[in-house]
C-alpha cells in the first residue's frame, strides 16, 4: 500500500532527447508542442520521460488502454477481470463492492487484494461488512489508462491486504476536447458520460462525470449512481511535477439476496425473485490525492523524490438477509450494517542510483503513513417494520498503519538482476465498543516485518527467467482484538518461478506459484461477514499473453489453474478440503479490431469491434459439493464518423443461465415455520443477456 509502481522509476524532467525504449514497451508519440520544438518552430520545452518499472515476478501483468477497451465493461471491477486469474461477481446488487476471486483466493470484497487507484488506497480497514472492503464503482472504465497486477507479495512497496497480490490503476483520458455520451438499454438502463481533456495536455489531465440508473433485471435490483473525477498535472516549480486528483461518488442500490436452489428447481420461486425485497443500501466516497515528484539535484545519478498525501471519506449502509427466519422465526434475520470512515495518510520515497556491483544499481527508501477513523454498527431488524431488535456491533475504531521499506536493484552479473528488500509495518488499534453493557475501550498493537525478493535472469533477448519469494500480511478486524493484545496478523508466504517474453508485438508469461496462509477468512451466512478458519495453501499455474500483431488488432489471453485447500483442521473443515467458493480454473480472452474504413465526404470513418469471454470451472462448495460452471461472453461494436459515434454493447451474449454466487448452509424463509437445520444450496442469479446503445459526440 504505497505509491504507484511508476515510482519505481521516478520520472525525470528533461529537455527533448532520444531515450532508448525497452523491448515490448509502447513508445508514445511526443505532444504537438514537443514536435514543434524539434523542428525549430518553438523554444525547447520540458518533456516527461517515464520508464516501465521492472517486474517483480514472472506473472506480473499489465493491461493498457487498448486491452481495456477491447470488450465492454460496466464498472472498474469488471476491468479487473483482464488480470489472469481474476473473476469479479456482484451477487448483492449494482452498488455493493464486487466479490473478487484471484488465483485461488476468495478475496471477497478485497481482504486479500491490495488495490490502489491514482495514488489512493481503496481497501477499507476493519469495515463492518468485511475486512479490506474495496468499492470501485467511483471509477468509470473510460478513464482507466493502465492496470498493473502484481500477484504474490514480492515488492517491498506492497503492504496490508497484499496477500493474493496488488492491483494498481492509473487514470487518464486521451480524447481531446469534450466527449458527451448518452446510453440506453435493457431493463431501463440509462447512462450519461461526460469528459474533457485539453488538446495539448498529457492524457493524465482530464475531468469526467457519470450518471447511471437501471430498473434491474428483476425485483429489488434497481440501482443508480453518480460519479465525478478530475485530475491535473502541473509543474509549479522548476524540476517539480505535481498531480492532483479529486473525486466524488454516491450510489443507491437494491439487492435481491439469495434463493434456495430447491425452491428454484421446484418452481416455487421465479429465477429472478427475491424473498426479501427490502435488501440493498447506499454508498459514497470522496477523495483527494496530491502527488509531488522531483528529479532532485542530480538527474544523472537517477535521484528521485516523491511525496503523495491523500484523504478519503467513505460511507456504506447495507441491509441483507441470508437465512430468512432461521435465527429468529418471528422477527427474521435481516441485518443492517453501517460503516463510516475517514482515511488520511501519505506515501513518500527517495530513489538513488548507487553503484555497488554495477553502474545501474539503485536503492529506494520509502515510508507510508495511514490512519482511519471508523464508526460502525450492525443491528438485526424486524421483518414487519424494520425496527432494530438486537445490536450486534456498535463500535468506534481508530486504526493506524506506519510502514517503512528499503528496496534495491543490484546486478551481480551482466545477465542477472536481483531486486528486493525489507518492509516493516507497525499497526495500532483503539476500539470503543458500545455493544455490551457500557462502553468498553481497549487497544492493541503489533509489528509485521517481511522480506521480499526476485532474481531476474536474461536468457535471450526479450526472454527472462524469474524466481520470486516474499512475505505478506493481512491486518485483523479491530473488534476481534483484546486489551493489550499483540496484533495477530494473517501471515502469507508466497513463491513463484517462471518465464517472461516481450518484444514489439507480443508480451507473454508462464509461471508456477505457491502460497501459504497462517489462517484464513471464509464467509459466514449467520453473521453476514467473513469469519476465521484454519490455515490454507494455494498451488497453481498462470499463463498470460498480449499480442498486437497489427496497429488495428489487439488480443489478450489469461488462464489460471489453482488448487486451494485447508492445511489444518478446524470447525467443519478438515485438512485437505478444498477452499469453498473459489473457482479452480479461471480463463479470460479479449480480442479487438479497430480498422480505419477510409473517408466519407472528406471525413474519416472508423470502426471498433471487440469481444471478451470468461470461463469459470470447478467451484467447490461446503459439504463436498461443486458449483456450476459459467461461460460469459460480452461483445461491442462502434462506428465513428468524424465527431459522431454510434455504439452497441451486449453483455452475456449467449444468455447463459448462471449463478454469480453459490452457498451451502441451513435457512428458513417461511415466517413462523419450524426451521430446517439441514444445509441447502443457495444461489444468487447472474445477470441475463442485456444490451446498451450509445451515441457519442466529440467536440474539440
Secondary structure, DSSP 8 states (H G I E B T S, - for coil): --S-GGGGG--EEEES------TT-------HHHHHHHHTSS---EEEE------SSTT-EEEEHHHHTSS--SSHHHHGGGSTTEEEE-TT-TTS--EEEETTEE-TTTTTEEEEETTEE--BTT-TT-TTB---TTS-GGGEEEEEEEESS-STT--TT-SSEEEEEEE---S-EEEEEEEEEGGG-EEEEEEEE-TTS-TT-EEEEEEEEE--SSTT--EEEEEEEEEEEEEEETTEEEEEEEEEEEEEEE----EEHHHHHTTSS-TT--S-TT-EEEEEEEEEEEEEEE--S-GGGT-EEEEEEEEEEEEEEEEE-SSBTSS-TTT---EEEEEEEEEEEEEEEEEEE--SSSTT-EEEEEEEEEEEEEEEEEEEE-TTT--EEEEEEEEEEEEEEEEEEEEEEEEEETTEEEEEEEEEEEEEEEEEE-SSSS-EEEEEEEEEEEEEEEEEEEEETTEEEEEEEEEEEE---GGG--TT-B---EEEEEEEEEEEEE-SSEEEEEEEEEEEESSEEEEETTTTEEEEE--EEEEEEEEEEEEEEETTEEEEEEEEEEEEEESS-BTTB-TT-B-TT-EEEEEEEEEEE--EEEEETTEEEEEEEEEEEEEEEEEB-GGG-B---EEEEEEEEEEEETTEEEEEEEESTT----EEEEEEEEEB-STTS--EEEEEEEEEE----EEEEEEEEEE-
